[in-house]
Amino acid sequence: MGAALQGAVLGHPIGHSKSPAMHRSAYAELELDYSYGAVDLDVPGLAAFLDRVRADGNWYGLSVTMPLKTRAAELVDTLTPAARSLHSVNTVVATRTDDGGTHLLGDNTDVAGLVHALRHAGAPRLPRGAVLGGGGTAVSAVAALAGLGAPAVDIYVRNPAKATATLEVAQRLGVAATLVPFERAAAALAGYGIVISTLPPQAPDRLAAEIADSGMDTSGRCLLDVAYDPWPSALAAAWTQRGGTVVPGIEMLLYQGLEQVRLFAAAGGFADRAEERSAAVLNVMCDALGLRRRPPHE
């Protein structure tokens, strides 16, 4: 195949990311000459980095994490319908054009990652869902809750002005969404079937303390915390203490990463190989993340 094609996860901070181990294990299983690294990059540097990817001509794709997802949607060449409707990109697929250039396609696998992780955990189907935070991952959380059948979603935010895009996404999806002041969360979260926290590590620690000190009962309720390092998070520990079920964010990472591997393999002309070996790829990715292997039907 020649020199290795390049891939990486972009974000800030990025040192904690488990994506490199997960992706490298997948490409080794697929016998692809794909490298995969991590690049610590904040929003102001993203445009120049994508220009470099276009100029290099030897990239297959990028994983995009906080805080770059919204900006990435503005900078790629085209968007898939999913990424366009969410205005949030967590996956950039790089392909060569007939004139020797590089085309960057923005996609979003976060929604699939959330839905698969929640279904794998046996999350309940109750009328209302809640999202903590209103940023780039929150739009995917709203879409995932809609996909799971929630007719209404409450979005708990500290700054409503920064969550207008999330509300717009909910409207496009036909989901009744309401912005709620974040300080009301501790008293209300036990009333939801599913709660998805899209906040960075440690950001909800004060909320976690309030939940731990409260008399609430979260039995039969499910929390997915996208932050997975450190784990368990204070929020996850408090939720478990009050009787609820917790889905670690690393489960979302696994399933959205599996979708990325399929897309990146296809970019290099290996779609059939990725499909044929999908079960084996999923299991080596589980090994890389320290997760239980999945039965064939998953």
Contacts in CASP RR format, 6 or more apart in sequence:
PFRMAT RR
TARGET T0000
AUTHOR 0000-0000-0000
METHOD contacts of the structure
MODEL  1
MGAALQGAVLGHPIGHSKSPAMHRSAYAELELDYSYGAVDLDVPGLAAFL
DRVRADGNWYGLSVTMPLKTRAAELVDTLTPAARSLHSVNTVVATRTDDG
GTHLLGDNTDVAGLVHALRHAGAPRLPRGAVLGGGGTAVSAVAALAGLGA
PAVDIYVRNPAKATATLEVAQRLGVAATLVPFERAAAALAGYGIVISTLP
PQAPDRLAAEIADSGMDTSGRCLLDVAYDPWPSALAAAWTQRGGTVVPGI
EMLLYQGLEQVRLFAAAGGFADRAEERSAAVLNVMCDALGLRRRPPHE
1 32 0 8 1.000
1 33 0 8 1.000
2 33 0 8 1.000
3 33 0 8 1.000
3 58 0 8 1.000
4 33 0 8 1.000
4 34 0 8 1.000
4 35 0 8 1.000
5 33 0 8 1.000
5 34 0 8 1.000
5 35 0 8 1.000
5 58 0 8 1.000
5 59 0 8 1.000
5 60 0 8 1.000
5 268 0 8 1.000
6 34 0 8 1.000
6 35 0 8 1.000
6 36 0 8 1.000
6 56 0 8 1.000
6 58 0 8 1.000
6 59 0 8 1.000
6 60 0 8 1.000
6 61 0 8 1.000
7 23 0 8 1.000
7 34 0 8 1.000
7 35 0 8 1.000
7 36 0 8 1.000
7 37 0 8 1.000
7 59 0 8 1.000
7 60 0 8 1.000
7 61 0 8 1.000
7 62 0 8 1.000
7 264 0 8 1.000
8 36 0 8 1.000
8 37 0 8 1.000
8 38 0 8 1.000
8 39 0 8 1.000
8 61 0 8 1.000
8 62 0 8 1.000
8 63 0 8 1.000
9 17 0 8 1.000
9 19 0 8 1.000
9 20 0 8 1.000
9 23 0 8 1.000
9 36 0 8 1.000
9 37 0 8 1.000
9 38 0 8 1.000
9 39 0 8 1.000
9 62 0 8 1.000
9 63 0 8 1.000
9 64 0 8 1.000
9 65 0 8 1.000
10 39 0 8 1.000
10 41 0 8 1.000
10 46 0 8 1.000
10 49 0 8 1.000
10 62 0 8 1.000
10 63 0 8 1.000
10 64 0 8 1.000
10 65 0 8 1.000
10 68 0 8 1.000
11 17 0 8 1.000
11 39 0 8 1.000
11 40 0 8 1.000
11 41 0 8 1.000
11 42 0 8 1.000
11 64 0 8 1.000
11 65 0 8 1.000
11 66 0 8 1.000
11 67 0 8 1.000
11 68 0 8 1.000
12 40 0 8 1.000
12 41 0 8 1.000
12 42 0 8 1.000
12 66 0 8 1.000
12 67 0 8 1.000
12 68 0 8 1.000
13 40 0 8 1.000
14 38 0 8 1.000
14 39 0 8 1.000
14 40 0 8 1.000
14 41 0 8 1.000
14 65 0 8 1.000
15 38 0 8 1.000
15 40 0 8 1.000
16 201 0 8 1.000
16 229 0 8 1.000
17 38 0 8 1.000
17 65 0 8 1.000
18 228 0 8 1.000
18 229 0 8 1.000
18 250 0 8 1.000
18 253 0 8 1.000
18 288 0 8 1.000
18 289 0 8 1.000
19 36 0 8 1.000
19 38 0 8 1.000
19 63 0 8 1.000
19 65 0 8 1.000
19 253 0 8 1.000
19 257 0 8 1.000
20 36 0 8 1.000
20 37 0 8 1.000
20 38 0 8 1.000
21 288 0 8 1.000
21 289 0 8 1.000
22 253 0 8 1.000
22 254 0 8 1.000
22 257 0 8 1.000
22 285 0 8 1.000
22 288 0 8 1.000
22 289 0 8 1.000
23 34 0 8 1.000
23 36 0 8 1.000
23 63 0 8 1.000
23 257 0 8 1.000
23 260 0 8 1.000
23 261 0 8 1.000
23 264 0 8 1.000
24 36 0 8 1.000
24 288 0 8 1.000
25 284 0 8 1.000
25 285 0 8 1.000
25 287 0 8 1.000
25 288 0 8 1.000
26 258 0 8 1.000
26 261 0 8 1.000
26 281 0 8 1.000
26 284 0 8 1.000
26 285 0 8 1.000
27 34 0 8 1.000
27 36 0 8 1.000
27 261 0 8 1.000
28 284 0 8 1.000
29 277 0 8 1.000
29 280 0 8 1.000
29 281 0 8 1.000
29 284 0 8 1.000
30 261 0 8 1.000
30 265 0 8 1.000
30 270 0 8 1.000
30 273 0 8 1.000
30 274 0 8 1.000
30 277 0 8 1.000
30 281 0 8 1.000
31 273 0 8 1.000
32 265 0 8 1.000
32 270 0 8 1.000
32 273 0 8 1.000
34 60 0 8 1.000
34 264 0 8 1.000
39 49 0 8 1.000
41 49 0 8 1.000
41 68 0 8 1.000
42 67 0 8 1.000
42 68 0 8 1.000
43 67 0 8 1.000
43 68 0 8 1.000
43 71 0 8 1.000
46 68 0 8 1.000
46 71 0 8 1.000
46 72 0 8 1.000
46 75 0 8 1.000
47 75 0 8 1.000
50 72 0 8 1.000
50 75 0 8 1.000
50 76 0 8 1.000
50 92 0 8 1.000
50 104 0 8 1.000
53 59 0 8 1.000
53 61 0 8 1.000
53 62 0 8 1.000
53 92 0 8 1.000
53 94 0 8 1.000
53 102 0 8 1.000
53 104 0 8 1.000
54 101 0 8 1.000
54 102 0 8 1.000
54 104 0 8 1.000
55 102 0 8 1.000
56 102 0 8 1.000
57 94 0 8 1.000
57 96 0 8 1.000
57 100 0 8 1.000
57 101 0 8 1.000
57 102 0 8 1.000
59 94 0 8 1.000
59 102 0 8 1.000
60 93 0 8 1.000
60 94 0 8 1.000
60 264 0 8 1.000
60 267 0 8 1.000
60 268 0 8 1.000
61 91 0 8 1.000
61 92 0 8 1.000
61 93 0 8 1.000
61 94 0 8 1.000
61 264 0 8 1.000
61 267 0 8 1.000
62 91 0 8 1.000
62 92 0 8 1.000
62 94 0 8 1.000
63 90 0 8 1.000
63 91 0 8 1.000
63 257 0 8 1.000
63 260 0 8 1.000
64 72 0 8 1.000
64 89 0 8 1.000
64 90 0 8 1.000
64 91 0 8 1.000
64 92 0 8 1.000
65 90 0 8 1.000
66 136 0 8 1.000
66 137 0 8 1.000
66 200 0 8 1.000
69 88 0 8 1.000
69 89 0 8 1.000
69 90 0 8 1.000
69 136 0 8 1.000
69 137 0 8 1.000
70 87 0 8 1.000
70 88 0 8 1.000
70 135 0 8 1.000
70 136 0 8 1.000
70 165 0 8 1.000
72 89 0 8 1.000
72 90 0 8 1.000
72 92 0 8 1.000
72 106 0 8 1.000
73 79 0 8 1.000
73 83 0 8 1.000
73 84 0 8 1.000
73 86 0 8 1.000
73 87 0 8 1.000
73 88 0 8 1.000
73 89 0 8 1.000
73 106 0 8 1.000
75 104 0 8 1.000
76 89 0 8 1.000
76 92 0 8 1.000
76 104 0 8 1.000
76 105 0 8 1.000
76 106 0 8 1.000
77 103 0 8 1.000
77 104 0 8 1.000
77 105 0 8 1.000
78 103 0 8 1.000
78 104 0 8 1.000
78 105 0 8 1.000
78 106 0 8 1.000
79 89 0 8 1.000
79 105 0 8 1.000
79 106 0 8 1.000
79 107 0 8 1.000
80 105 0 8 1.000
80 106 0 8 1.000
80 107 0 8 1.000
80 108 0 8 1.000
82 107 0 8 1.000
82 108 0 8 1.000
82 111 0 8 1.000
83 89 0 8 1.000
83 106 0 8 1.000
83 107 0 8 1.000
83 108 0 8 1.000
85 143 0 8 1.000
85 169 0 8 1.000
85 172 0 8 1.000
85 173 0 8 1.000
86 108 0 8 1.000
86 111 0 8 1.000
86 139 0 8 1.000
86 140 0 8 1.000
86 143 0 8 1.000
86 169 0 8 1.000
87 139 0 8 1.000
87 165 0 8 1.000
87 169 0 8 1.000
88 108 0 8 1.000
88 110 0 8 1.000
88 136 0 8 1.000
88 137 0 8 1.000
88 139 0 8 1.000
88 140 0 8 1.000
89 106 0 8 1.000
89 107 0 8 1.000
89 108 0 8 1.000
90 107 0 8 1.000
90 108 0 8 1.000
90 109 0 8 1.000
90 110 0 8 1.000
90 140 0 8 1.000
90 256 0 8 1.000
91 106 0 8 1.000
91 107 0 8 1.000
91 108 0 8 1.000
91 109 0 8 1.000
91 259 0 8 1.000
91 260 0 8 1.000
91 263 0 8 1.000
92 104 0 8 1.000
92 105 0 8 1.000
92 106 0 8 1.000
92 107 0 8 1.000
93 104 0 8 1.000
93 105 0 8 1.000
93 106 0 8 1.000
93 107 0 8 1.000
93 263 0 8 1.000
93 264 0 8 1.000
93 266 0 8 1.000
93 267 0 8 1.000
94 102 0 8 1.000
94 103 0 8 1.000
94 104 0 8 1.000
94 105 0 8 1.000
94 267 0 8 1.000
95 102 0 8 1.000
95 103 0 8 1.000
95 105 0 8 1.000
95 267 0 8 1.000
95 268 0 8 1.000
96 102 0 8 1.000
96 103 0 8 1.000
97 103 0 8 1.000
107 263 0 8 1.000
108 140 0 8 1.000
109 256 0 8 1.000
109 257 0 8 1.000
109 259 0 8 1.000
109 260 0 8 1.000
109 263 0 8 1.000
110 137 0 8 1.000
110 140 0 8 1.000
110 144 0 8 1.000
110 252 0 8 1.000
110 256 0 8 1.000
111 140 0 8 1.000
111 143 0 8 1.000
111 144 0 8 1.000
111 147 0 8 1.000
112 255 0 8 1.000
112 256 0 8 1.000
112 259 0 8 1.000
113 144 0 8 1.000
113 252 0 8 1.000
113 254 0 8 1.000
113 255 0 8 1.000
113 256 0 8 1.000
113 257 0 8 1.000
113 259 0 8 1.000
114 140 0 8 1.000
114 141 0 8 1.000
114 144 0 8 1.000
114 196 0 8 1.000
114 224 0 8 1.000
114 252 0 8 1.000
114 255 0 8 1.000
114 256 0 8 1.000
115 144 0 8 1.000
115 147 0 8 1.000
115 148 0 8 1.000
116 255 0 8 1.000
117 224 0 8 1.000
117 247 0 8 1.000
117 249 0 8 1.000
117 251 0 8 1.000
117 252 0 8 1.000
117 254 0 8 1.000
117 255 0 8 1.000
118 144 0 8 1.000
118 148 0 8 1.000
118 194 0 8 1.000
118 222 0 8 1.000
118 224 0 8 1.000
118 247 0 8 1.000
119 148 0 8 1.000
120 247 0 8 1.000
120 251 0 8 1.000
120 255 0 8 1.000
120 298 0 8 1.000
121 222 0 8 1.000
121 224 0 8 1.000
121 245 0 8 1.000
121 247 0 8 1.000
121 251 0 8 1.000
122 222 0 8 1.000
122 245 0 8 1.000
123 148 0 8 1.000
123 193 0 8 1.000
123 194 0 8 1.000
123 222 0 8 1.000
123 224 0 8 1.000
123 245 0 8 1.000
123 247 0 8 1.000
124 193 0 8 1.000
124 194 0 8 1.000
124 220 0 8 1.000
124 221 0 8 1.000
124 222 0 8 1.000
125 148 0 8 1.000
125 149 0 8 1.000
126 150 0 8 1.000
126 192 0 8 1.000
126 193 0 8 1.000
126 194 0 8 1.000
127 150 0 8 1.000
127 151 0 8 1.000
127 152 0 8 1.000
128 150 0 8 1.000
128 151 0 8 1.000
128 152 0 8 1.000
128 153 0 8 1.000
128 154 0 8 1.000
128 191 0 8 1.000
128 192 0 8 1.000
128 193 0 8 1.000
129 145 0 8 1.000
129 150 0 8 1.000
129 152 0 8 1.000
129 153 0 8 1.000
129 154 0 8 1.000
129 192 0 8 1.000
129 193 0 8 1.000
129 194 0 8 1.000
129 195 0 8 1.000
129 196 0 8 1.000
130 153 0 8 1.000
130 154 0 8 1.000
130 155 0 8 1.000
130 156 0 8 1.000
130 185 0 8 1.000
130 188 0 8 1.000
130 189 0 8 1.000
130 192 0 8 1.000
130 194 0 8 1.000
130 195 0 8 1.000
130 196 0 8 1.000
131 138 0 8 1.000
131 141 0 8 1.000
131 142 0 8 1.000
131 145 0 8 1.000
131 153 0 8 1.000
131 154 0 8 1.000
131 155 0 8 1.000
131 156 0 8 1.000
131 166 0 8 1.000
131 195 0 8 1.000
131 196 0 8 1.000
131 197 0 8 1.000
131 198 0 8 1.000
132 156 0 8 1.000
132 182 0 8 1.000
132 185 0 8 1.000
132 195 0 8 1.000
132 196 0 8 1.000
132 197 0 8 1.000
132 198 0 8 1.000
132 199 0 8 1.000
132 204 0 8 1.000
132 207 0 8 1.000
133 155 0 8 1.000
133 156 0 8 1.000
133 157 0 8 1.000
133 158 0 8 1.000
133 163 0 8 1.000
133 182 0 8 1.000
133 197 0 8 1.000
133 198 0 8 1.000
133 199 0 8 1.000
134 155 0 8 1.000
134 157 0 8 1.000
134 162 0 8 1.000
134 163 0 8 1.000
134 166 0 8 1.000
134 198 0 8 1.000
135 162 0 8 1.000
135 163 0 8 1.000
135 165 0 8 1.000
135 166 0 8 1.000
135 198 0 8 1.000
136 165 0 8 1.000
136 166 0 8 1.000
136 198 0 8 1.000
137 198 0 8 1.000
137 226 0 8 1.000
138 155 0 8 1.000
138 163 0 8 1.000
138 166 0 8 1.000
138 198 0 8 1.000
139 165 0 8 1.000
139 166 0 8 1.000
139 169 0 8 1.000
141 196 0 8 1.000
141 198 0 8 1.000
141 226 0 8 1.000
142 153 0 8 1.000
142 155 0 8 1.000
142 166 0 8 1.000
142 169 0 8 1.000
142 170 0 8 1.000
142 173 0 8 1.000
142 175 0 8 1.000
142 177 0 8 1.000
143 169 0 8 1.000
143 173 0 8 1.000
144 196 0 8 1.000
145 153 0 8 1.000
145 175 0 8 1.000
145 194 0 8 1.000
145 196 0 8 1.000
146 153 0 8 1.000
146 170 0 8 1.000
146 173 0 8 1.000
146 174 0 8 1.000
146 175 0 8 1.000
148 194 0 8 1.000
150 175 0 8 1.000
150 194 0 8 1.000
151 175 0 8 1.000
151 176 0 8 1.000
152 175 0 8 1.000
152 176 0 8 1.000
152 177 0 8 1.000
152 178 0 8 1.000
153 170 0 8 1.000
153 175 0 8 1.000
153 176 0 8 1.000
153 177 0 8 1.000
153 178 0 8 1.000
154 177 0 8 1.000
154 178 0 8 1.000
154 180 0 8 1.000
154 188 0 8 1.000
154 192 0 8 1.000
155 163 0 8 1.000
155 166 0 8 1.000
155 167 0 8 1.000
155 170 0 8 1.000
155 177 0 8 1.000
155 178 0 8 1.000
155 179 0 8 1.000
155 180 0 8 1.000
156 180 0 8 1.000
156 181 0 8 1.000
156 182 0 8 1.000
156 184 0 8 1.000
156 185 0 8 1.000
157 163 0 8 1.000
157 179 0 8 1.000
157 180 0 8 1.000
157 181 0 8 1.000
157 182 0 8 1.000
158 181 0 8 1.000
158 182 0 8 1.000
160 179 0 8 1.000
163 179 0 8 1.000
166 177 0 8 1.000
167 177 0 8 1.000
167 179 0 8 1.000
170 176 0 8 1.000
170 177 0 8 1.000
171 177 0 8 1.000
180 188 0 8 1.000
182 207 0 8 1.000
185 207 0 8 1.000
186 207 0 8 1.000
186 210 0 8 1.000
186 211 0 8 1.000
186 214 0 8 1.000
187 214 0 8 1.000
187 216 0 8 1.000
189 195 0 8 1.000
189 211 0 8 1.000
189 216 0 8 1.000
189 218 0 8 1.000
189 221 0 8 1.000
190 216 0 8 1.000
190 217 0 8 1.000
190 218 0 8 1.000
190 221 0 8 1.000
190 242 0 8 1.000
191 221 0 8 1.000
192 221 0 8 1.000
193 220 0 8 1.000
193 221 0 8 1.000
193 222 0 8 1.000
194 221 0 8 1.000
194 222 0 8 1.000
194 223 0 8 1.000
194 224 0 8 1.000
195 221 0 8 1.000
195 222 0 8 1.000
195 223 0 8 1.000
195 224 0 8 1.000
195 239 0 8 1.000
196 223 0 8 1.000
196 224 0 8 1.000
196 226 0 8 1.000
197 204 0 8 1.000
197 223 0 8 1.000
197 224 0 8 1.000
197 225 0 8 1.000
197 226 0 8 1.000
197 227 0 8 1.000
197 235 0 8 1.000
198 226 0 8 1.000
199 226 0 8 1.000
199 227 0 8 1.000
200 227 0 8 1.000
201 227 0 8 1.000
201 229 0 8 1.000
201 230 0 8 1.000
201 233 0 8 1.000
202 227 0 8 1.000
202 233 0 8 1.000
202 234 0 8 1.000
203 227 0 8 1.000
204 233 0 8 1.000
204 234 0 8 1.000
204 235 0 8 1.000
205 234 0 8 1.000
205 235 0 8 1.000
207 235 0 8 1.000
208 233 0 8 1.000
208 234 0 8 1.000
208 235 0 8 1.000
208 237 0 8 1.000
208 238 0 8 1.000
209 234 0 8 1.000
209 238 0 8 1.000
211 218 0 8 1.000
211 235 0 8 1.000
211 238 0 8 1.000
211 239 0 8 1.000
211 242 0 8 1.000
212 237 0 8 1.000
212 238 0 8 1.000
212 241 0 8 1.000
212 242 0 8 1.000
214 242 0 8 1.000
215 242 0 8 1.000
216 242 0 8 1.000
217 242 0 8 1.000
217 243 0 8 1.000
218 239 0 8 1.000
218 242 0 8 1.000
218 243 0 8 1.000
218 244 0 8 1.000
219 242 0 8 1.000
219 243 0 8 1.000
219 244 0 8 1.000
220 243 0 8 1.000
220 244 0 8 1.000
220 245 0 8 1.000
221 239 0 8 1.000
221 244 0 8 1.000
221 245 0 8 1.000
222 244 0 8 1.000
222 245 0 8 1.000
222 246 0 8 1.000
222 247 0 8 1.000
223 235 0 8 1.000
223 236 0 8 1.000
223 239 0 8 1.000
223 244 0 8 1.000
223 245 0 8 1.000
223 246 0 8 1.000
223 247 0 8 1.000
224 246 0 8 1.000
224 247 0 8 1.000
224 248 0 8 1.000
224 249 0 8 1.000
224 251 0 8 1.000
224 252 0 8 1.000
225 233 0 8 1.000
225 235 0 8 1.000
225 236 0 8 1.000
225 246 0 8 1.000
225 247 0 8 1.000
225 248 0 8 1.000
225 249 0 8 1.000
226 249 0 8 1.000
226 252 0 8 1.000
227 233 0 8 1.000
227 249 0 8 1.000
228 248 0 8 1.000
228 249 0 8 1.000
228 250 0 8 1.000
228 253 0 8 1.000
231 248 0 8 1.000
231 250 0 8 1.000
232 240 0 8 1.000
232 246 0 8 1.000
232 248 0 8 1.000
236 246 0 8 1.000
236 248 0 8 1.000
239 246 0 8 1.000
240 246 0 8 1.000
250 289 0 8 1.000
250 291 0 8 1.000
251 291 0 8 1.000
253 289 0 8 1.000
254 282 0 8 1.000
254 285 0 8 1.000
254 286 0 8 1.000
254 289 0 8 1.000
254 291 0 8 1.000
257 285 0 8 1.000
258 278 0 8 1.000
258 281 0 8 1.000
258 282 0 8 1.000
258 285 0 8 1.000
261 274 0 8 1.000
261 281 0 8 1.000
261 285 0 8 1.000
262 271 0 8 1.000
262 274 0 8 1.000
262 275 0 8 1.000
262 278 0 8 1.000
265 271 0 8 1.000
265 273 0 8 1.000
265 274 0 8 1.000
266 274 0 8 1.000
274 281 0 8 1.000
279 294 0 8 1.000
279 296 0 8 1.000
282 294 0 8 1.000
282 298 0 8 1.000
283 293 0 8 1.000
283 294 0 8 1.000
286 292 0 8 1.000
286 293 0 8 1.000
286 294 0 8 1.000
287 293 0 8 1.000
END
